[in-house]
Structure formats: structure tokens, C-alpha cells
Amino acid sequence: MAGNQFGSLFSVTTFGESHGEAIGAIVDGCPAGLPLSDADIQHDLDRRRPGQSSVTTPRKEADTIHVLSGVFNGKTTGAPIGLVIYNENQQSKDYSHLESVFRPGHADYTYTQKYKHRDHRGGGRSSGRETAARVAAGAIAKQWLRQHGIQLQAYTIAVGPFTVTDMDLSVVETNAIRCPNTQQAAEIQAYIEALKAAGDSVGGIVQLRITGMPVGIGEPCFDKLDAVLGHAILSIGTIKGVEFGDGFATARLLGSESNDPLHSDSAGIHTTSNHAGGIVGGLSNGEAIVVNAAVKAPSSIQKNQDTVTRDGKNTTLSVTGRHDPCICPRVVPVVEAMAAIALMDLMLIHSGYPHRE
């Protein structure tokens, strides 16, 4: 199966399936000397893990990180970093009825057509559980980026009919929705719980904000910063759209409205607005990078849906088992991770990094 690696100088290859023995990643190209502990990685895995709240799947996984190589005495050695997370709470029997039927919205049909052989237990390789390996690898990239003054923070700004206003980013990690408005988070949580009880699910929008970026990161023409970030974030299975800055709203603006005027003062050159979302001409311009990612409603729902069996017979299906009614809260650290991997790779390319800083 191709397509399991992302990145050039800093590359991440993930492996494993939802109901296999383990999932993990090989991280190659990390410079030597980066301070790194298990706790640095575990923090983000804990933010992604299942069973966090009433709006996530009840599957219980500790998602404990095991660093197999590439770190010695608390610092990276420059060698490939091997990461493993063992699966501990699989209930494969929940998926026995899906061996011969395709779940609507899942990769069951497309994987079967492509590979002629499919692991039906939890979706196998196409399961969202694979993203835990990305989060572990992304935690390393985030650590490196922090050393260079770059911070990433993602959060939920919309769920179903709710759009968050009056944002306070300091409260994002204090509620189950990872929402920057505590009152609206409570309303959204009640809405999701009601949908869960009704056997349905809902999507939303996760916003990512990146600060501390130097000017000029990105490679014209085909590896523009927004193109690479878009690739990274769209590679997350649940993401169906990505926009930067004003995004699609830009199509309704005049040039005089969408341009970001430049201004020079004692702090240097900067823009007086940020419609572009921190990226101009495919390169970072020093302003905050703002990305919105459209998250689809989880496909596994208990409501009856029309589908087809493996031998082409029409039928209906209600998906049982343990599933998220809204994946936005757990996608937040995944979006951060993929963006961090992409940024670190581009930063190393920009610096001409061969083997060490």
C-alpha cells in the first residue's frame, strides 16, 4: 500500500490497523540534540485518545507511547525515531456483521475495489485510529517548532448549526468540545449528546492558528506553504475542505477589500489586516497563519441507512459498536500534528538542512 509516508527532509511513515496489535510511526530526519521525553509525546496523545467524554467514543485506550529508537538521555540522536502504541481495547466482534456489507460514508467499498482484500475490523488501515501515530510524530515536530518560537493551536469554531463567537483561546482545553467559548461549549455538548441518543452524528469546523512564523517559508511553485499544509490536513480522513484566511469568502470581495495593506514601523514590516491568513504567494508573510478545516459527521451511526452487500445486493444497515457522535474535539490535536509535520519539513528545506542544524 503506497501513500503511507509524508514529508521530505522530515518524514513520517505510519503503520498498523485499528484492531491489529499496534499502531505506530517511523520519524526520520529529526535533527540531533532536540530535548524529547515520553511525556512530551504523551501529552498530545492524551488529548486525542478515545473515551475522554460523553461526546467521544467509549473505547478505552491508554494510548501509551513507546519510544523504540532515536532518543538517548533525553535528546534525539539524529537516527530514525521508532514510535509504537499498542491496541489494548479492541472489540472486533462488534464488526463481524460488517465483513460482507459496506458502511455508507466509510472506505469499505473503495478499499475493497482497490485492494480486493479488506480488514473490516473497525476499518483497519482506514480507521481514524491511525491518526494516533500521526499525533505522536507531530508532537516531535511541535517540540522542534517551539524551540524556534513557533506555536500551533487548533480549536472547534463550529458544530452543526452552532458558530462560536467571542473567542477566548485560553479556555479551549477546559471543555470537552475544545471550544474557545465556555458557554457555547456547554450548548454544543448538549446538542451532540442529544444527537448521540438519537443514533446520529454531526460535523463542524476546526480552526488552526499558527504564530511565530518567520517570513518566506514555503517553496514555489508546487510546494507553496498553503499547498503543503492543505495536503497535510486533507490527508486526515474526516477532513472534507480546507481554507486559509478568508478562504471562500474571498470570492465575494473586491481587490481593495481582500488585499492586506503593508505598514512599516519600529517593529518592522507587517500587514494591517490578515485576509490572506498569513500566506502570500505561497510563502509565510510573518502574520498569524489561520486555517479552517471542514470536519464531516462521523459515518458510523445507528440510524438505518441504505447500502449494498459485498455481492451487490441492496440492504439496510445500522452500525453498532463504539463511535464518536462528533469527531471535532479529537481532530484538534490531529490537525495540529499534521500542520507541525508539514511546517518542520518546510523549515528544514528552507534552511538547507542536510544532517544537522
ChimeraX attribute file (.defattr): number of C-alpha atoms within 10 A of each C-alpha:
attribute: neighborCount
match mode: 1-to-1
recipient: residues
	/A:1	4
	/A:2	4
	/A:3	8
	/A:4	10
	/A:5	14
	/A:6	20
	/A:7	19
	/A:8	14
	/A:9	19
	/A:10	22
	/A:11	20
	/A:12	24
	/A:13	18
	/A:14	22
	/A:15	17
	/A:16	20
	/A:17	22
	/A:18	22
	/A:19	22
	/A:20	17
	/A:21	12
	/A:22	17
	/A:23	24
	/A:24	26
	/A:25	27
	/A:26	21
	/A:27	28
	/A:28	20
	/A:29	21
	/A:30	26
	/A:31	20
	/A:32	16
	/A:33	15
	/A:34	17
	/A:35	17
	/A:36	18
	/A:37	16
	/A:38	14
	/A:39	11
	/A:40	15
	/A:41	23
	/A:42	19
	/A:43	14
	/A:44	20
	/A:45	27
	/A:46	18
	/A:47	18
	/A:48	23
	/A:49	21
	/A:50	22
	/A:51	17
	/A:52	18
	/A:53	13
	/A:54	15
	/A:55	27
	/A:56	25
	/A:57	18
	/A:58	15
	/A:59	18
	/A:60	15
	/A:61	17
	/A:62	17
	/A:63	22
	/A:64	18
	/A:65	20
	/A:66	16
	/A:67	18
	/A:68	12
	/A:69	15
	/A:70	19
	/A:71	22
	/A:72	12
	/A:73	9
	/A:74	12
	/A:75	15
	/A:76	21
	/A:77	18
	/A:78	17
	/A:79	15
	/A:80	20
	/A:81	21
	/A:82	18
	/A:83	22
	/A:84	22
	/A:85	22
	/A:86	17
	/A:87	20
	/A:88	16
	/A:89	11
	/A:90	16
	/A:91	14
	/A:92	14
	/A:93	11
	/A:94	14
	/A:95	15
	/A:96	12
	/A:97	13
	/A:98	20
	/A:99	14
	/A:100	14
	/A:101	21
	/A:102	23
	/A:103	23
	/A:104	18
	/A:105	12
	/A:106	17
	/A:107	19
	/A:108	22
	/A:109	18
	/A:110	12
	/A:111	16
	/A:112	15
	/A:113	11
	/A:114	9
	/A:115	9
	/A:116	9
	/A:117	9
	/A:118	19
	/A:119	17
	/A:120	24
	/A:121	22
	/A:122	25
	/A:123	21
	/A:124	19
	/A:125	21
	/A:126	19
	/A:127	18
	/A:128	18
	/A:129	21
	/A:130	22
	/A:131	26
	/A:132	26
	/A:133	27
	/A:134	29
	/A:135	31
	/A:136	31
	/A:137	28
	/A:138	28
	/A:139	25
	/A:140	25
	/A:141	25
	/A:142	25
	/A:143	18
	/A:144	20
	/A:145	20
	/A:146	13
	/A:147	12
	/A:148	13
	/A:149	11
	/A:150	17
	/A:151	18
	/A:152	20
	/A:153	16
	/A:154	27
	/A:155	27
	/A:156	27
	/A:157	25
	/A:158	22
	/A:159	27
	/A:160	16
	/A:161	10
	/A:162	14
	/A:163	13
	/A:164	18
	/A:165	11
	/A:166	8
	/A:167	13
	/A:168	11
	/A:169	14
	/A:170	10
	/A:171	15
	/A:172	21
	/A:173	14
	/A:174	13
	/A:175	17
	/A:176	19
	/A:177	30
	/A:178	24
	/A:179	30
	/A:180	24
	/A:181	22
	/A:182	19
	/A:183	11
	/A:184	19
	/A:185	25
	/A:186	15
	/A:187	12
	/A:188	23
	/A:189	19
	/A:190	14
	/A:191	17
	/A:192	25
	/A:193	18
	/A:194	14
	/A:195	17
	/A:196	21
	/A:197	11
	/A:198	12
	/A:199	17
	/A:200	20
	/A:201	26
	/A:202	21
	/A:203	21
	/A:204	22
	/A:205	24
	/A:206	25
	/A:207	21
	/A:208	23
	/A:209	17
	/A:210	21
	/A:211	16
	/A:212	16
	/A:213	21
	/A:214	15
	/A:215	14
	/A:216	17
	/A:217	22
	/A:218	26
	/A:219	17
	/A:220	12
	/A:221	10
	/A:222	10
	/A:223	15
	/A:224	20
	/A:225	25
	/A:226	23
	/A:227	15
	/A:228	21
	/A:229	24
	/A:230	20
	/A:231	17
	/A:232	20
	/A:233	24
	/A:234	18
	/A:235	15
	/A:236	18
	/A:237	16
	/A:238	22
	/A:239	21
	/A:240	13
	/A:241	14
	/A:242	21
	/A:243	17
	/A:244	22
	/A:245	18
	/A:246	17
	/A:247	15
	/A:248	11
	/A:249	11
	/A:250	16
	/A:251	10
	/A:252	9
	/A:253	12
	/A:254	9
	/A:255	10
	/A:256	8
	/A:257	12
	/A:258	17
	/A:259	16
	/A:260	18
	/A:261	12
	/A:262	10
	/A:263	10
	/A:264	10
	/A:265	7
	/A:266	5
	/A:267	6
	/A:268	7
	/A:269	12
	/A:270	16
	/A:271	16
	/A:272	13
	/A:273	15
	/A:274	20
	/A:275	19
	/A:276	22
	/A:277	24
	/A:278	28
	/A:279	25
	/A:280	17
	/A:281	15
	/A:282	20
	/A:283	19
	/A:284	22
	/A:285	22
	/A:286	19
	/A:287	21
	/A:288	21
	/A:289	22
	/A:290	23
	/A:291	25
	/A:292	23
	/A:293	27
	/A:294	20
	/A:295	25
	/A:296	22
	/A:297	22
	/A:298	19
	/A:299	19
	/A:300	21
	/A:301	25
	/A:302	18
	/A:303	14
	/A:304	12
	/A:305	13
	/A:306	12
	/A:307	16
	/A:308	17
	/A:309	17
	/A:310	15
	/A:311	8
	/A:312	11
	/A:313	9
	/A:314	11
	/A:315	13
	/A:316	15
	/A:317	20
	/A:318	13
	/A:319	20
	/A:320	15
	/A:321	16
	/A:322	18
	/A:323	23
	/A:324	26
	/A:325	26
	/A:326	29
	/A:327	24
	/A:328	33
	/A:329	27
	/A:330	26
	/A:331	27
	/A:332	24
	/A:333	29
	/A:334	27
	/A:335	30
	/A:336	27
	/A:337	29
	/A:338	28
	/A:339	25
	/A:340	28
	/A:341	29
	/A:342	25
	/A:343	26
	/A:344	22
	/A:345	23
	/A:346	24
	/A:347	21
	/A:348	21
	/A:349	17
	/A:350	13
	/A:351	10
	/A:352	12
	/A:353	15
	/A:354	11
	/A:355	12
	/A:356	12
	/A:357	11
